[in-house]
């Protein structure tokens, strides 16, 4: 069922991204209550040039009935508060010692204050100059919110060549070398992710915060520990019930037969079973029978991790996708070529020209494994 939004708000959201994406995130964020849907941490450097844009973002979030908490901590607190509270604003400030020196349970008090702000349609600002940002976040994650967005004029993390990064994995052995200004923030994020398992952390510009929040592609940099992708060679070495459930949740359909699993020789499965890539051999190539990422893991970089795991071991791969699948724009970037006919679109990578007609015919000949949605 579509979310009821007035025409002006929907037109603005339509300019940001696809309707199915922003409606998914709206439902997900609203489902976080009584917690805040996100902790927003604006960083000082250059913020005077973006404070008004940030205030607009917050006004818009209020109109969507979302309730972020702004966290101002450490030595820049007074300056940041002054920048935020210039002119008309939607903020209510609560000076709370989140380190817990003066109150026994800061979480309970914060959530009580948040509820009060909801009733007033105001944005809560936690102000605590005596506590470093990391200490404050460690104390309030994930009980106040599981999502943290660092807001800074520089936007996403950048590598040493100053390229903006959509994802950064703190525990990967082959992780990207970051530019000097970004290393401290990445290290802080890595420590927070370890201490608050299951949290989401990103870095974005105030100019692109709404795109970061409401689109799968995002417009910032998601920071993750990195998933552990397991590689199995038989359906009997997987947790089959979990795998089937993951496939059905990802595709939003029921599997009507499981025989295709017997043909799979390579199972790449996220350790949490939030995503999977399943391949079967076709001559000297591999057919990507299923590529699945559950909705809750989309926008977190899991698809890229699965794809990299596949490509490390298989150079000639082809697959098919529904013609109207919104993921096709990503597939087009991965593939060397594609062919659309009727309800299906076939993609290939590393396939010789003489083999392309064969892989297209093979992909089109595959039976449908899922029940059709009526």
LOPA-845336 format. One record per residue (C-alpha): residue number from 1; residue in three letters; y, x negated, z negated. Coordinates in steps of 0.2 Angstrom, whole numbers, plus 5000, padded with zeros to 4 digits. Layout:
% residues N
<nr NUM&rest ALA&c2 Y&c1 X&c3 Z>
...
This chain:
% residues 374
<nr 1&rest UNK&c2 5000&c1 5000&c3 5000>
<nr 2&rest UNK&c2 5017&c1 4993&c3 5005>
<nr 3&rest UNK&c2 5029&c1 4989&c3 4991>
<nr 4&rest UNK&c2 5044&c1 5001&c3 4991>
<nr 5&rest UNK&c2 5060&c1 4990&c3 4995>
<nr 6&rest UNK&c2 5077&c1 4996&c3 5001>
<nr 7&rest UNK&c2 5081&c1 4993&c3 5019>
<nr 8&rest UNK&c2 5094&c1 4979&c3 5015>
<nr 9&rest UNK&c2 5082&c1 4969&c3 5004>
<nr 10&rest UNK&c2 5067&c1 4971&c3 5017>
<nr 11&rest UNK&c2 5078&c1 4965&c3 5031>
<nr 12&rest UNK&c2 5083&c1 4950&c3 5021>
<nr 13&rest UNK&c2 5065&c1 4946&c3 5017>
<nr 14&rest UNK&c2 5060&c1 4949&c3 5035>
<nr 15&rest UNK&c2 5072&c1 4935&c3 5039>
<nr 16&rest UNK&c2 5063&c1 4923&c3 5027>
<nr 17&rest UNK&c2 5045&c1 4926&c3 5032>
<nr 18&rest UNK&c2 5030&c1 4938&c3 5037>
<nr 19&rest UNK&c2 5029&c1 4955&c3 5028>
<nr 20&rest UNK&c2 5011&c1 4953&c3 5023>
<nr 21&rest UNK&c2 5016&c1 4936&c3 5014>
<nr 22&rest UNK&c2 5031&c1 4941&c3 5004>
<nr 23&rest UNK&c2 5023&c1 4957&c3 4999>
<nr 24&rest UNK&c2 5008&c1 4947&c3 4993>
<nr 25&rest UNK&c2 5019&c1 4936&c3 4983>
<nr 26&rest UNK&c2 5029&c1 4950&c3 4976>
<nr 27&rest UNK&c2 5013&c1 4959&c3 4969>
<nr 28&rest UNK&c2 5007&c1 4942&c3 4962>
<nr 29&rest UNK&c2 5023&c1 4938&c3 4954>
<nr 30&rest UNK&c2 5025&c1 4955&c3 4946>
<nr 31&rest UNK&c2 5008&c1 4954&c3 4940>
<nr 32&rest UNK&c2 5012&c1 4939&c3 4929>
<nr 33&rest UNK&c2 5020&c1 4950&c3 4915>
<nr 34&rest UNK&c2 5023&c1 4949&c3 4900>
<nr 35&rest UNK&c2 5026&c1 4931&c3 4906>
<nr 36&rest UNK&c2 5040&c1 4925&c3 4917>
<nr 37&rest UNK&c2 5035&c1 4923&c3 4935>
<nr 38&rest UNK&c2 5042&c1 4906&c3 4935>
<nr 39&rest UNK&c2 5051&c1 4893&c3 4926>
<nr 40&rest UNK&c2 5066&c1 4886&c3 4936>
<nr 41&rest UNK&c2 5072&c1 4869&c3 4932>
<nr 42&rest UNK&c2 5088&c1 4864&c3 4941>
<nr 43&rest UNK&c2 5091&c1 4845&c3 4941>
<nr 44&rest UNK&c2 5109&c1 4838&c3 4939>
<nr 45&rest UNK&c2 5112&c1 4826&c3 4953>
<nr 46&rest UNK&c2 5123&c1 4835&c3 4966>
<nr 47&rest UNK&c2 5120&c1 4852&c3 4958>
<nr 48&rest UNK&c2 5139&c1 4856&c3 4958>
<nr 49&rest UNK&c2 5137&c1 4858&c3 4977>
<nr 50&rest UNK&c2 5123&c1 4871&c3 4976>
<nr 51&rest UNK&c2 5126&c1 4881&c3 4960>
<nr 52&rest UNK&c2 5133&c1 4896&c3 4969>
<nr 53&rest UNK&c2 5118&c1 4897&c3 4981>
<nr 54&rest UNK&c2 5106&c1 4895&c3 4966>
<nr 55&rest UNK&c2 5116&c1 4910&c3 4958>
<nr 56&rest UNK&c2 5113&c1 4920&c3 4974>
<nr 57&rest UNK&c2 5095&c1 4917&c3 4973>
<nr 58&rest UNK&c2 5094&c1 4923&c3 4956>
<nr 59&rest UNK&c2 5104&c1 4939&c3 4959>
<nr 60&rest UNK&c2 5091&c1 4942&c3 4973>
<nr 61&rest UNK&c2 5076&c1 4939&c3 4962>
<nr 62&rest UNK&c2 5083&c1 4952&c3 4950>
<nr 63&rest UNK&c2 5085&c1 4965&c3 4964>
<nr 64&rest UNK&c2 5066&c1 4962&c3 4967>
<nr 65&rest UNK&c2 5063&c1 4965&c3 4948>
<nr 66&rest UNK&c2 5057&c1 4947&c3 4946>
<nr 67&rest UNK&c2 5061&c1 4938&c3 4930>
<nr 68&rest UNK&c2 5062&c1 4919&c3 4931>
<nr 69&rest UNK&c2 5067&c1 4908&c3 4916>
<nr 70&rest UNK&c2 5080&c1 4895&c3 4919>
<nr 71&rest UNK&c2 5076&c1 4879&c3 4908>
<nr 72&rest UNK&c2 5090&c1 4867&c3 4904>
<nr 73&rest UNK&c2 5085&c1 4853&c3 4893>
<nr 74&rest UNK&c2 5091&c1 4835&c3 4889>
<nr 75&rest UNK&c2 5107&c1 4826&c3 4890>
<nr 76&rest UNK&c2 5113&c1 4835&c3 4906>
<nr 77&rest UNK&c2 5112&c1 4852&c3 4898>
<nr 78&rest UNK&c2 5130&c1 4855&c3 4894>
<nr 79&rest UNK&c2 5136&c1 4851&c3 4912>
<nr 80&rest UNK&c2 5122&c1 4861&c3 4920>
<nr 81&rest UNK&c2 5126&c1 4876&c3 4909>
<nr 82&rest UNK&c2 5144&c1 4875&c3 4913>
<nr 83&rest UNK&c2 5140&c1 4874&c3 4932>
<nr 84&rest UNK&c2 5129&c1 4889&c3 4931>
<nr 85&rest UNK&c2 5141&c1 4900&c3 4921>
<nr 86&rest UNK&c2 5156&c1 4898&c3 4931>
<nr 87&rest UNK&c2 5163&c1 4915&c3 4938>
<nr 88&rest UNK&c2 5152&c1 4931&c3 4939>
<nr 89&rest UNK&c2 5134&c1 4927&c3 4935>
<nr 90&rest UNK&c2 5118&c1 4936&c3 4930>
<nr 91&rest UNK&c2 5114&c1 4925&c3 4916>
<nr 92&rest UNK&c2 5111&c1 4927&c3 4897>
<nr 93&rest UNK&c2 5109&c1 4911&c3 4887>
<nr 94&rest UNK&c2 5097&c1 4908&c3 4873>
<nr 95&rest UNK&c2 5099&c1 4892&c3 4863>
<nr 96&rest UNK&c2 5081&c1 4889&c3 4858>
<nr 97&rest UNK&c2 5073&c1 4873&c3 4851>
<nr 98&rest UNK&c2 5057&c1 4874&c3 4862>
<nr 99&rest UNK&c2 5051&c1 4859&c3 4853>
<nr 100&rest UNK&c2 5048&c1 4870&c3 4838>
<nr 101&rest UNK&c2 5057&c1 4860&c3 4825>
<nr 102&rest UNK&c2 5066&c1 4875&c3 4818>
<nr 103&rest UNK&c2 5055&c1 4890&c3 4823>
<nr 104&rest UNK&c2 5036&c1 4891&c3 4820>
<nr 105&rest UNK&c2 5032&c1 4899&c3 4837>
<nr 106&rest UNK&c2 5044&c1 4897&c3 4851>
<nr 107&rest UNK&c2 5033&c1 4906&c3 4863>
<nr 108&rest UNK&c2 5034&c1 4922&c3 4854>
<nr 109&rest UNK&c2 5053&c1 4922&c3 4852>
<nr 110&rest UNK&c2 5055&c1 4917&c3 4871>
<nr 111&rest UNK&c2 5044&c1 4931&c3 4877>
<nr 112&rest UNK&c2 5054&c1 4943&c3 4865>
<nr 113&rest UNK&c2 5070&c1 4937&c3 4873>
<nr 114&rest UNK&c2 5063&c1 4938&c3 4890>
<nr 115&rest UNK&c2 5059&c1 4956&c3 4887>
<nr 116&rest UNK&c2 5076&c1 4960&c3 4882>
<nr 117&rest UNK&c2 5083&c1 4951&c3 4897>
<nr 118&rest UNK&c2 5072&c1 4962&c3 4908>
<nr 119&rest UNK&c2 5079&c1 4978&c3 4901>
<nr 120&rest UNK&c2 5097&c1 4971&c3 4904>
<nr 121&rest UNK&c2 5093&c1 4965&c3 4922>
<nr 122&rest UNK&c2 5098&c1 4948&c3 4917>
<nr 123&rest UNK&c2 5091&c1 4931&c3 4920>
<nr 124&rest UNK&c2 5086&c1 4921&c3 4904>
<nr 125&rest UNK&c2 5092&c1 4903&c3 4902>
<nr 126&rest UNK&c2 5084&c1 4892&c3 4889>
<nr 127&rest UNK&c2 5096&c1 4880&c3 4883>
<nr 128&rest UNK&c2 5090&c1 4865&c3 4872>
<nr 129&rest UNK&c2 5100&c1 4849&c3 4874>
<nr 130&rest UNK&c2 5090&c1 4841&c3 4860>
<nr 131&rest UNK&c2 5073&c1 4841&c3 4869>
<nr 132&rest UNK&c2 5068&c1 4831&c3 4884>
<nr 133&rest UNK&c2 5063&c1 4842&c3 4899>
<nr 134&rest UNK&c2 5045&c1 4836&c3 4899>
<nr 135&rest UNK&c2 5043&c1 4840&c3 4880>
<nr 136&rest UNK&c2 5050&c1 4857&c3 4883>
<nr 137&rest UNK&c2 5039&c1 4861&c3 4898>
<nr 138&rest UNK&c2 5024&c1 4855&c3 4889>
<nr 139&rest UNK&c2 5027&c1 4867&c3 4875>
<nr 140&rest UNK&c2 5031&c1 4882&c3 4886>
<nr 141&rest UNK&c2 5018&c1 4880&c3 4899>
<nr 142&rest UNK&c2 5008&c1 4890&c3 4903>
<nr 143&rest UNK&c2 5011&c1 4903&c3 4889>
<nr 144&rest UNK&c2 5029&c1 4907&c3 4896>
<nr 145&rest UNK&c2 5024&c1 4904&c3 4914>
<nr 146&rest UNK&c2 5011&c1 4895&c3 4925>
<nr 147&rest UNK&c2 5024&c1 4891&c3 4939>
<nr 148&rest UNK&c2 5037&c1 4878&c3 4938>
<nr 149&rest UNK&c2 5050&c1 4875&c3 4952>
<nr 150&rest UNK&c2 5061&c1 4860&c3 4951>
<nr 151&rest UNK&c2 5077&c1 4864&c3 4960>
<nr 152&rest UNK&c2 5087&c1 4849&c3 4967>
<nr 153&rest UNK&c2 5099&c1 4847&c3 4981>
<nr 154&rest UNK&c2 5088&c1 4833&c3 4989>
<nr 155&rest UNK&c2 5074&c1 4846&c3 4991>
<nr 156&rest UNK&c2 5056&c1 4841&c3 4993>
<nr 157&rest UNK&c2 5048&c1 4825&c3 4988>
<nr 158&rest UNK&c2 5050&c1 4811&c3 5002>
<nr 159&rest UNK&c2 5039&c1 4797&c3 5007>
<nr 160&rest UNK&c2 5046&c1 4779&c3 5008>
<nr 161&rest UNK&c2 5052&c1 4782&c3 5026>
<nr 162&rest UNK&c2 5062&c1 4797&c3 5019>
<nr 163&rest UNK&c2 5050&c1 4810&c3 5027>
<nr 164&rest UNK&c2 5050&c1 4827&c3 5018>
<nr 165&rest UNK&c2 5033&c1 4831&c3 5011>
<nr 166&rest UNK&c2 5025&c1 4848&c3 5010>
<nr 167&rest UNK&c2 5012&c1 4843&c3 4998>
<nr 168&rest UNK&c2 5009&c1 4828&c3 4986>
<nr 169&rest UNK&c2 4993&c1 4825&c3 4977>
<nr 170&rest UNK&c2 4994&c1 4815&c3 4961>
<nr 171&rest UNK&c2 4976&c1 4810&c3 4960>
<nr 172&rest UNK&c2 4971&c1 4805&c3 4977>
<nr 173&rest UNK&c2 4966&c1 4787&c3 4980>
<nr 174&rest UNK&c2 4975&c1 4788&c3 4997>
<nr 175&rest UNK&c2 4990&c1 4797&c3 4991>
<nr 176&rest UNK&c2 5007&c1 4795&c3 5000>
<nr 177&rest UNK&c2 5019&c1 4781&c3 4994>
<nr 178&rest UNK&c2 5034&c1 4790&c3 4988>
<nr 179&rest UNK&c2 5052&c1 4785&c3 4989>
<nr 180&rest UNK&c2 5059&c1 4777&c3 4974>
<nr 181&rest UNK&c2 5070&c1 4792&c3 4968>
<nr 182&rest UNK&c2 5055&c1 4804&c3 4969>
<nr 183&rest UNK&c2 5042&c1 4794&c3 4959>
<nr 184&rest UNK&c2 5047&c1 4798&c3 4942>
<nr 185&rest UNK&c2 5047&c1 4817&c3 4946>
<nr 186&rest UNK&c2 5030&c1 4816&c3 4954>
<nr 187&rest UNK&c2 5023&c1 4807&c3 4938>
<nr 188&rest UNK&c2 5031&c1 4820&c3 4927>
<nr 189&rest UNK&c2 5023&c1 4834&c3 4937>
<nr 190&rest UNK&c2 5006&c1 4825&c3 4937>
<nr 191&rest UNK&c2 5006&c1 4824&c3 4918>
<nr 192&rest UNK&c2 5011&c1 4843&c3 4917>
<nr 193&rest UNK&c2 4997&c1 4848&c3 4928>
<nr 194&rest UNK&c2 4984&c1 4839&c3 4918>
<nr 195&rest UNK&c2 4991&c1 4847&c3 4901>
<nr 196&rest UNK&c2 4992&c1 4865&c3 4908>
<nr 197&rest UNK&c2 4977&c1 4867&c3 4919>
<nr 198&rest UNK&c2 4979&c1 4880&c3 4933>
<nr 199&rest UNK&c2 4998&c1 4878&c3 4934>
<nr 200&rest UNK&c2 5008&c1 4878&c3 4950>
<nr 201&rest UNK&c2 5023&c1 4865&c3 4952>
<nr 202&rest UNK&c2 5034&c1 4863&c3 4967>
<nr 203&rest UNK&c2 5051&c1 4855&c3 4971>
<nr 204&rest UNK&c2 5063&c1 4864&c3 4982>
<nr 205&rest UNK&c2 5081&c1 4864&c3 4987>
<nr 206&rest UNK&c2 5092&c1 4879&c3 4981>
<nr 207&rest UNK&c2 5095&c1 4882&c3 4999>
<nr 208&rest UNK&c2 5077&c1 4885&c3 5003>
<nr 209&rest UNK&c2 5070&c1 4892&c3 4986>
<nr 210&rest UNK&c2 5067&c1 4910&c3 4993>
<nr 211&rest UNK&c2 5057&c1 4903&c3 5007>
<nr 212&rest UNK&c2 5047&c1 4892&c3 4995>
<nr 213&rest UNK&c2 5043&c1 4907&c3 4984>
<nr 214&rest UNK&c2 5039&c1 4920&c3 4997>
<nr 215&rest UNK&c2 5030&c1 4911&c3 5012>
<nr 216&rest UNK&c2 5013&c1 4903&c3 5013>
<nr 217&rest UNK&c2 5021&c1 4888&c3 5023>
<nr 218&rest UNK&c2 5034&c1 4886&c3 5009>
<nr 219&rest UNK&c2 5050&c1 4876&c3 5011>
<nr 220&rest UNK&c2 5048&c1 4863&c3 4997>
<nr 221&rest UNK&c2 5034&c1 4851&c3 4991>
<nr 222&rest UNK&c2 5020&c1 4858&c3 4981>
<nr 223&rest UNK&c2 5013&c1 4845&c3 4969>
<nr 224&rest UNK&c2 4995&c1 4846&c3 4965>
<nr 225&rest UNK&c2 4982&c1 4835&c3 4956>
<nr 226&rest UNK&c2 4971&c1 4837&c3 4972>
<nr 227&rest UNK&c2 4955&c1 4847&c3 4974>
<nr 228&rest UNK&c2 4938&c1 4839&c3 4973>
<nr 229&rest UNK&c2 4929&c1 4845&c3 4989>
<nr 230&rest UNK&c2 4910&c1 4845&c3 4988>
<nr 231&rest UNK&c2 4899&c1 4842&c3 5003>
<nr 232&rest UNK&c2 4882&c1 4850&c3 5004>
<nr 233&rest UNK&c2 4869&c1 4850&c3 5017>
<nr 234&rest UNK&c2 4860&c1 4866&c3 5013>
<nr 235&rest UNK&c2 4864&c1 4883&c3 5007>
<nr 236&rest UNK&c2 4851&c1 4880&c3 4993>
<nr 237&rest UNK&c2 4862&c1 4866&c3 4986>
<nr 238&rest UNK&c2 4877&c1 4878&c3 4984>
<nr 239&rest UNK&c2 4880&c1 4891&c3 4972>
<nr 240&rest UNK&c2 4877&c1 4904&c3 4985>
<nr 241&rest UNK&c2 4883&c1 4920&c3 4976>
<nr 242&rest UNK&c2 4900&c1 4911&c3 4972>
<nr 243&rest UNK&c2 4901&c1 4905&c3 4990>
<nr 244&rest UNK&c2 4898&c1 4923&c3 4997>
<nr 245&rest UNK&c2 4911&c1 4930&c3 4985>
<nr 246&rest UNK&c2 4923&c1 4917&c3 4990>
<nr 247&rest UNK&c2 4921&c1 4921&c3 5009>
<nr 248&rest UNK&c2 4923&c1 4939&c3 5006>
<nr 249&rest UNK&c2 4938&c1 4937&c3 4995>
<nr 250&rest UNK&c2 4946&c1 4926&c3 5008>
<nr 251&rest UNK&c2 4943&c1 4937&c3 5023>
<nr 252&rest UNK&c2 4945&c1 4953&c3 5014>
<nr 253&rest UNK&c2 4929&c1 4960&c3 5021>
<nr 254&rest UNK&c2 4911&c1 4962&c3 5016>
<nr 255&rest UNK&c2 4897&c1 4951&c3 5024>
<nr 256&rest UNK&c2 4884&c1 4962&c3 5032>
<nr 257&rest UNK&c2 4872&c1 4948&c3 5035>
<nr 258&rest UNK&c2 4869&c1 4931&c3 5028>
<nr 259&rest UNK&c2 4858&c1 4923&c3 5041>
<nr 260&rest UNK&c2 4871&c1 4912&c3 5048>
<nr 261&rest UNK&c2 4870&c1 4902&c3 5032>
<nr 262&rest UNK&c2 4853&c1 4895&c3 5038>
<nr 263&rest UNK&c2 4862&c1 4887&c3 5053>
<nr 264&rest UNK&c2 4875&c1 4878&c3 5043>
<nr 265&rest UNK&c2 4872&c1 4860&c3 5040>
<nr 266&rest UNK&c2 4888&c1 4855&c3 5032>
<nr 267&rest UNK&c2 4896&c1 4865&c3 5018>
<nr 268&rest UNK&c2 4913&c1 4858&c3 5012>
<nr 269&rest UNK&c2 4917&c1 4868&c3 4996>
<nr 270&rest UNK&c2 4932&c1 4867&c3 4984>
<nr 271&rest UNK&c2 4925&c1 4863&c3 4966>
<nr 272&rest UNK&c2 4932&c1 4880&c3 4961>
<nr 273&rest UNK&c2 4925&c1 4889&c3 4976>
<nr 274&rest UNK&c2 4942&c1 4895&c3 4981>
<nr 275&rest UNK&c2 4940&c1 4888&c3 4998>
<nr 276&rest UNK&c2 4926&c1 4883&c3 5010>
<nr 277&rest UNK&c2 4923&c1 4876&c3 5027>
<nr 278&rest UNK&c2 4906&c1 4879&c3 5035>
<nr 279&rest UNK&c2 4899&c1 4870&c3 5051>
<nr 280&rest UNK&c2 4884&c1 4871&c3 5062>
<nr 281&rest UNK&c2 4879&c1 4859&c3 5076>
<nr 282&rest UNK&c2 4880&c1 4864&c3 5094>
<nr 283&rest UNK&c2 4873&c1 4850&c3 5105>
<nr 284&rest UNK&c2 4883&c1 4834&c3 5100>
<nr 285&rest UNK&c2 4898&c1 4845&c3 5093>
<nr 286&rest UNK&c2 4901&c1 4855&c3 5077>
<nr 287&rest UNK&c2 4905&c1 4874&c3 5077>
<nr 288&rest UNK&c2 4917&c1 4878&c3 5062>
<nr 289&rest UNK&c2 4908&c1 4894&c3 5058>
<nr 290&rest UNK&c2 4919&c1 4899&c3 5043>
<nr 291&rest UNK&c2 4935&c1 4892&c3 5036>
<nr 292&rest UNK&c2 4941&c1 4901&c3 5021>
<nr 293&rest UNK&c2 4954&c1 4900&c3 5008>
<nr 294&rest UNK&c2 4956&c1 4913&c3 4995>
<nr 295&rest UNK&c2 4973&c1 4921&c3 4994>
<nr 296&rest UNK&c2 4977&c1 4914&c3 4976>
<nr 297&rest UNK&c2 4975&c1 4896&c3 4983>
<nr 298&rest UNK&c2 4986&c1 4899&c3 4999>
<nr 299&rest UNK&c2 5001&c1 4889&c3 5000>
<nr 300&rest UNK&c2 4994&c1 4876&c3 4988>
<nr 301&rest UNK&c2 4988&c1 4863&c3 5001>
<nr 302&rest UNK&c2 4969&c1 4867&c3 4999>
<nr 303&rest UNK&c2 4967&c1 4871&c3 5018>
<nr 304&rest UNK&c2 4974&c1 4854&c3 5022>
<nr 305&rest UNK&c2 4962&c1 4846&c3 5010>
<nr 306&rest UNK&c2 4947&c1 4855&c3 5017>
<nr 307&rest UNK&c2 4952&c1 4851&c3 5035>
<nr 308&rest UNK&c2 4954&c1 4832&c3 5031>
<nr 309&rest UNK&c2 4937&c1 4832&c3 5023>
<nr 310&rest UNK&c2 4930&c1 4840&c3 5039>
<nr 311&rest UNK&c2 4939&c1 4828&c3 5051>
<nr 312&rest UNK&c2 4934&c1 4812&c3 5041>
<nr 313&rest UNK&c2 4916&c1 4815&c3 5046>
<nr 314&rest UNK&c2 4917&c1 4826&c3 5062>
<nr 315&rest UNK&c2 4927&c1 4822&c3 5077>
<nr 316&rest UNK&c2 4922&c1 4835&c3 5089>
<nr 317&rest UNK&c2 4925&c1 4852&c3 5082>
<nr 318&rest UNK&c2 4928&c1 4870&c3 5089>
<nr 319&rest UNK&c2 4930&c1 4887&c3 5081>
<nr 320&rest UNK&c2 4936&c1 4904&c3 5084>
<nr 321&rest UNK&c2 4949&c1 4916&c3 5076>
<nr 322&rest UNK&c2 4955&c1 4934&c3 5078>
<nr 323&rest UNK&c2 4969&c1 4935&c3 5091>
<nr 324&rest UNK&c2 4981&c1 4942&c3 5078>
<nr 325&rest UNK&c2 4976&c1 4930&c3 5064>
<nr 326&rest UNK&c2 4993&c1 4924&c3 5056>
<nr 327&rest UNK&c2 4984&c1 4907&c3 5053>
<nr 328&rest UNK&c2 4983&c1 4904&c3 5072>
<nr 329&rest UNK&c2 5000&c1 4895&c3 5072>
<nr 330&rest UNK&c2 4993&c1 4882&c3 5060>
<nr 331&rest UNK&c2 4977&c1 4881&c3 5070>
<nr 332&rest UNK&c2 4987&c1 4878&c3 5086>
<nr 333&rest UNK&c2 4994&c1 4862&c3 5077>
<nr 334&rest UNK&c2 4977&c1 4856&c3 5073>
<nr 335&rest UNK&c2 4969&c1 4859&c3 5090>
<nr 336&rest UNK&c2 4969&c1 4850&c3 5106>
<nr 337&rest UNK&c2 4969&c1 4866&c3 5115>
<nr 338&rest UNK&c2 4964&c1 4885&c3 5114>
<nr 339&rest UNK&c2 4959&c1 4900&c3 5125>
<nr 340&rest UNK&c2 4962&c1 4918&c3 5121>
<nr 341&rest UNK&c2 4952&c1 4932&c3 5128>
<nr 342&rest UNK&c2 4952&c1 4950&c3 5120>
<nr 343&rest UNK&c2 4950&c1 4950&c3 5101>
<nr 344&rest UNK&c2 4946&c1 4932&c3 5100>
<nr 345&rest UNK&c2 4955&c1 4915&c3 5102>
<nr 346&rest UNK&c2 4944&c1 4899&c3 5103>
<nr 347&rest UNK&c2 4951&c1 4882&c3 5097>
<nr 348&rest UNK&c2 4944&c1 4865&c3 5100>
<nr 349&rest UNK&c2 4948&c1 4847&c3 5094>
<nr 350&rest UNK&c2 4940&c1 4831&c3 5101>
<nr 351&rest UNK&c2 4930&c1 4840&c3 5114>
<nr 352&rest UNK&c2 4928&c1 4833&c3 5132>
<nr 353&rest UNK&c2 4935&c1 4843&c3 5146>
<nr 354&rest UNK&c2 4918&c1 4846&c3 5154>
<nr 355&rest UNK&c2 4912&c1 4854&c3 5138>
<nr 356&rest UNK&c2 4926&c1 4866&c3 5135>
<nr 357&rest UNK&c2 4919&c1 4880&c3 5146>
<nr 358&rest UNK&c2 4903&c1 4879&c3 5136>
<nr 359&rest UNK&c2 4911&c1 4879&c3 5118>
<nr 360&rest UNK&c2 4921&c1 4894&c3 5124>
<nr 361&rest UNK&c2 4906&c1 4904&c3 5129>
<nr 362&rest UNK&c2 4896&c1 4899&c3 5113>
<nr 363&rest UNK&c2 4911&c1 4904&c3 5102>
<nr 364&rest UNK&c2 4913&c1 4921&c3 5111>
<nr 365&rest UNK&c2 4894&c1 4924&c3 5110>
<nr 366&rest UNK&c2 4893&c1 4923&c3 5091>
<nr 367&rest UNK&c2 4889&c1 4940&c3 5082>
<nr 368&rest UNK&c2 4901&c1 4947&c3 5069>
<nr 369&rest UNK&c2 4896&c1 4943&c3 5051>
<nr 370&rest UNK&c2 4908&c1 4954&c3 5042>
<nr 371&rest UNK&c2 4909&c1 4973&c3 5041>
<nr 372&rest UNK&c2 4924&c1 4979&c3 5051>
<nr 373&rest UNK&c2 4938&c1 4987&c3 5040>
<nr 374&rest UNK&c2 4941&c1 5005&c3 5045>
